[in-house]
Structure formats: C-alpha cells, structure tokens
Amino acid sequence: MEQEKRINQGYEIIEGCTIGGTELVIGHNPKAPNPYVCWYCKGGDNYYWGCYCNTLEAAREKLNERYQSECEMPYNKTPAPKPKGRDAYER
C-alpha cells in the first residue's frame, strides 16, 4: 500500500524522522526560490520553524543539526533507572 503524499505550502514532504513527540521533515518544491525546507512538525500537519535551503544537502544538514539539538532536550532523555538494592528500601 502506497503512503499518501504530504504537502505543506506547495512543498512535498520527502524525508523525515521522529524524536520523542517531535517530527523533523524535509520538503521539496522545485518551483520555489528555495526548493528545500526543513520543518518541525507536530500532529502530522502542523509545520513550523521552517529553514529554507537551496540544496537537499543543506536541508539534510539542518535536519541533522535539529535532531542533535532535540536529543539534548530533557524532555527527550530517558530517565535514569532507580537504583536497586538496600538503599532503595532504607528511609
């Protein structure tokens, strides 16, 4: 089954990745002055903070930069496991 194309402001979403509750996507519009864009996306259709680029390589670099930044956010970090043993039971 073929996935439905996603389009925002004339840009077709061609790549994407998800970290936590945030999706990062790259869109392409060959007729636009800047044919590539990297957006944050929430809920599959709420695109924001677009960074418009002239090349796919530049858009991928921006996506990677944003992904690395999201990895450092506390809301995307896995909490440290609670220690097991006597200390967990002492008060």
CNS distance restraints for C-alpha pairs under 8 A (distance, minus, plus):
assign (resid   5 and name CA) (resid  12 and name CA) 7.00 0.50 0.50
assign (resid   5 and name CA) (resid  13 and name CA) 7.23 0.50 0.50
assign (resid   6 and name CA) (resid  12 and name CA) 5.88 0.50 0.50
assign (resid   6 and name CA) (resid  13 and name CA) 5.50 0.50 0.50
assign (resid   7 and name CA) (resid  11 and name CA) 5.38 0.50 0.50
assign (resid   7 and name CA) (resid  12 and name CA) 4.41 0.50 0.50
assign (resid   7 and name CA) (resid  13 and name CA) 5.91 0.50 0.50
assign (resid   7 and name CA) (resid  27 and name CA) 7.89 0.50 0.50
assign (resid   8 and name CA) (resid  12 and name CA) 6.60 0.50 0.50
assign (resid   8 and name CA) (resid  13 and name CA) 7.56 0.50 0.50
assign (resid   8 and name CA) (resid  27 and name CA) 7.89 0.50 0.50
assign (resid   8 and name CA) (resid  45 and name CA) 7.92 0.50 0.50
assign (resid   8 and name CA) (resid  47 and name CA) 7.61 0.50 0.50
assign (resid  10 and name CA) (resid  29 and name CA) 6.24 0.50 0.50
assign (resid  11 and name CA) (resid  27 and name CA) 5.03 0.50 0.50
assign (resid  11 and name CA) (resid  28 and name CA) 4.83 0.50 0.50
assign (resid  11 and name CA) (resid  29 and name CA) 4.59 0.50 0.50
assign (resid  11 and name CA) (resid  36 and name CA) 7.83 0.50 0.50
assign (resid  11 and name CA) (resid  37 and name CA) 7.95 0.50 0.50
assign (resid  12 and name CA) (resid  27 and name CA) 5.08 0.50 0.50
assign (resid  12 and name CA) (resid  28 and name CA) 5.21 0.50 0.50
assign (resid  12 and name CA) (resid  29 and name CA) 6.46 0.50 0.50
assign (resid  13 and name CA) (resid  25 and name CA) 6.59 0.50 0.50
assign (resid  13 and name CA) (resid  26 and name CA) 5.70 0.50 0.50
assign (resid  13 and name CA) (resid  27 and name CA) 4.16 0.50 0.50
assign (resid  13 and name CA) (resid  28 and name CA) 6.46 0.50 0.50
assign (resid  14 and name CA) (resid  25 and name CA) 7.55 0.50 0.50
assign (resid  14 and name CA) (resid  26 and name CA) 5.89 0.50 0.50
assign (resid  14 and name CA) (resid  27 and name CA) 5.60 0.50 0.50
assign (resid  14 and name CA) (resid  28 and name CA) 6.72 0.50 0.50
assign (resid  15 and name CA) (resid  25 and name CA) 5.60 0.50 0.50
assign (resid  15 and name CA) (resid  26 and name CA) 5.15 0.50 0.50
assign (resid  15 and name CA) (resid  27 and name CA) 7.17 0.50 0.50
assign (resid  16 and name CA) (resid  23 and name CA) 6.87 0.50 0.50
assign (resid  16 and name CA) (resid  24 and name CA) 5.41 0.50 0.50
assign (resid  16 and name CA) (resid  25 and name CA) 4.02 0.50 0.50
assign (resid  16 and name CA) (resid  26 and name CA) 6.11 0.50 0.50
assign (resid  17 and name CA) (resid  23 and name CA) 5.70 0.50 0.50
assign (resid  17 and name CA) (resid  24 and name CA) 5.41 0.50 0.50
assign (resid  17 and name CA) (resid  25 and name CA) 6.55 0.50 0.50
assign (resid  18 and name CA) (resid  22 and name CA) 5.68 0.50 0.50
assign (resid  18 and name CA) (resid  23 and name CA) 4.23 0.50 0.50
assign (resid  18 and name CA) (resid  24 and name CA) 6.16 0.50 0.50
assign (resid  19 and name CA) (resid  23 and name CA) 6.34 0.50 0.50
assign (resid  19 and name CA) (resid  67 and name CA) 7.40 0.50 0.50
assign (resid  19 and name CA) (resid  70 and name CA) 7.21 0.50 0.50
assign (resid  19 and name CA) (resid  71 and name CA) 7.44 0.50 0.50
assign (resid  19 and name CA) (resid  76 and name CA) 7.21 0.50 0.50
assign (resid  20 and name CA) (resid  75 and name CA) 7.84 0.50 0.50
assign (resid  20 and name CA) (resid  76 and name CA) 5.52 0.50 0.50
assign (resid  21 and name CA) (resid  42 and name CA) 7.46 0.50 0.50
assign (resid  22 and name CA) (resid  40 and name CA) 6.96 0.50 0.50
assign (resid  22 and name CA) (resid  41 and name CA) 6.41 0.50 0.50
assign (resid  22 and name CA) (resid  42 and name CA) 6.07 0.50 0.50
assign (resid  23 and name CA) (resid  40 and name CA) 5.88 0.50 0.50
assign (resid  23 and name CA) (resid  41 and name CA) 5.05 0.50 0.50
assign (resid  23 and name CA) (resid  42 and name CA) 6.42 0.50 0.50
assign (resid  24 and name CA) (resid  38 and name CA) 7.09 0.50 0.50
assign (resid  24 and name CA) (resid  39 and name CA) 5.86 0.50 0.50
assign (resid  24 and name CA) (resid  40 and name CA) 4.73 0.50 0.50
assign (resid  24 and name CA) (resid  41 and name CA) 6.01 0.50 0.50
assign (resid  24 and name CA) (resid  63 and name CA) 6.57 0.50 0.50
assign (resid  24 and name CA) (resid  66 and name CA) 7.85 0.50 0.50
assign (resid  24 and name CA) (resid  67 and name CA) 7.45 0.50 0.50
assign (resid  25 and name CA) (resid  38 and name CA) 5.65 0.50 0.50
assign (resid  25 and name CA) (resid  39 and name CA) 5.41 0.50 0.50
assign (resid  25 and name CA) (resid  40 and name CA) 6.44 0.50 0.50
assign (resid  25 and name CA) (resid  41 and name CA) 7.04 0.50 0.50
assign (resid  25 and name CA) (resid  63 and name CA) 7.29 0.50 0.50
assign (resid  26 and name CA) (resid  36 and name CA) 6.86 0.50 0.50
assign (resid  26 and name CA) (resid  37 and name CA) 5.51 0.50 0.50
assign (resid  26 and name CA) (resid  38 and name CA) 4.53 0.50 0.50
assign (resid  26 and name CA) (resid  39 and name CA) 6.45 0.50 0.50
assign (resid  26 and name CA) (resid  59 and name CA) 6.67 0.50 0.50
assign (resid  26 and name CA) (resid  60 and name CA) 7.46 0.50 0.50
assign (resid  26 and name CA) (resid  63 and name CA) 7.49 0.50 0.50
assign (resid  27 and name CA) (resid  36 and name CA) 5.59 0.50 0.50
assign (resid  27 and name CA) (resid  37 and name CA) 5.15 0.50 0.50
assign (resid  27 and name CA) (resid  38 and name CA) 6.48 0.50 0.50
assign (resid  27 and name CA) (resid  39 and name CA) 7.85 0.50 0.50
assign (resid  28 and name CA) (resid  35 and name CA) 5.51 0.50 0.50
assign (resid  28 and name CA) (resid  36 and name CA) 4.68 0.50 0.50
assign (resid  28 and name CA) (resid  37 and name CA) 6.66 0.50 0.50
assign (resid  29 and name CA) (resid  35 and name CA) 4.82 0.50 0.50
assign (resid  29 and name CA) (resid  36 and name CA) 6.48 0.50 0.50
assign (resid  30 and name CA) (resid  35 and name CA) 5.11 0.50 0.50
assign (resid  31 and name CA) (resid  35 and name CA) 6.67 0.50 0.50
assign (resid  33 and name CA) (resid  54 and name CA) 7.80 0.50 0.50
assign (resid  34 and name CA) (resid  52 and name CA) 5.84 0.50 0.50
assign (resid  34 and name CA) (resid  53 and name CA) 5.29 0.50 0.50
assign (resid  34 and name CA) (resid  54 and name CA) 4.85 0.50 0.50
assign (resid  34 and name CA) (resid  55 and name CA) 7.99 0.50 0.50
assign (resid  35 and name CA) (resid  52 and name CA) 7.53 0.50 0.50
assign (resid  35 and name CA) (resid  53 and name CA) 6.62 0.50 0.50
assign (resid  35 and name CA) (resid  54 and name CA) 5.80 0.50 0.50
assign (resid  35 and name CA) (resid  55 and name CA) 7.21 0.50 0.50
assign (resid  36 and name CA) (resid  52 and name CA) 5.82 0.50 0.50
assign (resid  36 and name CA) (resid  53 and name CA) 5.04 0.50 0.50
assign (resid  36 and name CA) (resid  54 and name CA) 6.05 0.50 0.50
assign (resid  36 and name CA) (resid  55 and name CA) 6.30 0.50 0.50
assign (resid  36 and name CA) (resid  56 and name CA) 6.14 0.50 0.50
assign (resid  36 and name CA) (resid  59 and name CA) 6.29 0.50 0.50
assign (resid  37 and name CA) (resid  50 and name CA) 6.15 0.50 0.50
assign (resid  37 and name CA) (resid  51 and name CA) 5.43 0.50 0.50
assign (resid  37 and name CA) (resid  52 and name CA) 4.26 0.50 0.50
assign (resid  37 and name CA) (resid  53 and name CA) 5.70 0.50 0.50
assign (resid  37 and name CA) (resid  59 and name CA) 6.05 0.50 0.50
assign (resid  38 and name CA) (resid  50 and name CA) 5.51 0.50 0.50
assign (resid  38 and name CA) (resid  51 and name CA) 5.19 0.50 0.50
assign (resid  38 and name CA) (resid  52 and name CA) 6.54 0.50 0.50
assign (resid  38 and name CA) (resid  53 and name CA) 7.94 0.50 0.50
assign (resid  38 and name CA) (resid  59 and name CA) 5.66 0.50 0.50
assign (resid  38 and name CA) (resid  60 and name CA) 7.72 0.50 0.50
assign (resid  38 and name CA) (resid  62 and name CA) 6.72 0.50 0.50
assign (resid  38 and name CA) (resid  63 and name CA) 6.13 0.50 0.50
assign (resid  39 and name CA) (resid  47 and name CA) 5.98 0.50 0.50
assign (resid  39 and name CA) (resid  48 and name CA) 5.70 0.50 0.50
assign (resid  39 and name CA) (resid  49 and name CA) 5.70 0.50 0.50
assign (resid  39 and name CA) (resid  50 and name CA) 4.45 0.50 0.50
assign (resid  39 and name CA) (resid  51 and name CA) 6.56 0.50 0.50
assign (resid  40 and name CA) (resid  47 and name CA) 5.71 0.50 0.50
assign (resid  40 and name CA) (resid  48 and name CA) 5.38 0.50 0.50
assign (resid  40 and name CA) (resid  49 and name CA) 6.13 0.50 0.50
assign (resid  40 and name CA) (resid  50 and name CA) 7.10 0.50 0.50
assign (resid  41 and name CA) (resid  45 and name CA) 6.64 0.50 0.50
assign (resid  41 and name CA) (resid  46 and name CA) 5.32 0.50 0.50
assign (resid  41 and name CA) (resid  47 and name CA) 4.44 0.50 0.50
assign (resid  41 and name CA) (resid  48 and name CA) 6.34 0.50 0.50
assign (resid  42 and name CA) (resid  46 and name CA) 5.09 0.50 0.50
assign (resid  42 and name CA) (resid  47 and name CA) 6.70 0.50 0.50
assign (resid  51 and name CA) (resid  59 and name CA) 7.70 0.50 0.50
assign (resid  51 and name CA) (resid  62 and name CA) 7.63 0.50 0.50
assign (resid  52 and name CA) (resid  59 and name CA) 7.47 0.50 0.50
assign (resid  53 and name CA) (resid  58 and name CA) 6.08 0.50 0.50
assign (resid  53 and name CA) (resid  59 and name CA) 5.81 0.50 0.50
assign (resid  54 and name CA) (resid  58 and name CA) 7.10 0.50 0.50
assign (resid  55 and name CA) (resid  59 and name CA) 6.50 0.50 0.50
assign (resid  56 and name CA) (resid  60 and name CA) 6.12 0.50 0.50
assign (resid  57 and name CA) (resid  61 and name CA) 6.19 0.50 0.50
assign (resid  58 and name CA) (resid  62 and name CA) 6.28 0.50 0.50
assign (resid  59 and name CA) (resid  63 and name CA) 6.16 0.50 0.50
assign (resid  60 and name CA) (resid  64 and name CA) 6.09 0.50 0.50
assign (resid  61 and name CA) (resid  65 and name CA) 6.13 0.50 0.50
assign (resid  62 and name CA) (resid  66 and name CA) 6.12 0.50 0.50
assign (resid  63 and name CA) (resid  67 and name CA) 6.03 0.50 0.50
assign (resid  64 and name CA) (resid  68 and name CA) 6.16 0.50 0.50
assign (resid  65 and name CA) (resid  69 and name CA) 6.26 0.50 0.50
assign (resid  66 and name CA) (resid  70 and name CA) 6.12 0.50 0.50
assign (resid  67 and name CA) (resid  71 and name CA) 6.24 0.50 0.50
assign (resid  68 and name CA) (resid  72 and name CA) 6.73 0.50 0.50
assign (resid  69 and name CA) (resid  73 and name CA) 6.83 0.50 0.50
assign (resid  70 and name CA) (resid  76 and name CA) 6.91 0.50 0.50
assign (resid  71 and name CA) (resid  76 and name CA) 6.07 0.50 0.50
assign (resid  71 and name CA) (resid  77 and name CA) 6.98 0.50 0.50
assign (resid  72 and name CA) (resid  76 and name CA) 7.20 0.50 0.50
assign (resid  72 and name CA) (resid  77 and name CA) 7.19 0.50 0.50
assign (resid  73 and name CA) (resid  77 and name CA) 6.71 0.50 0.50
assign (resid  82 and name CA) (resid  88 and name CA) 7.98 0.50 0.50
assign (resid  83 and name CA) (resid  87 and name CA) 7.56 0.50 0.50
assign (resid  83 and name CA) (resid  88 and name CA) 6.44 0.50 0.50
assign (resid  84 and name CA) (resid  88 and name CA) 5.88 0.50 0.50
assign (resid  85 and name CA) (resid  89 and name CA) 7.31 0.50 0.50
assign (resid  86 and name CA) (resid  90 and name CA) 6.34 0.50 0.50
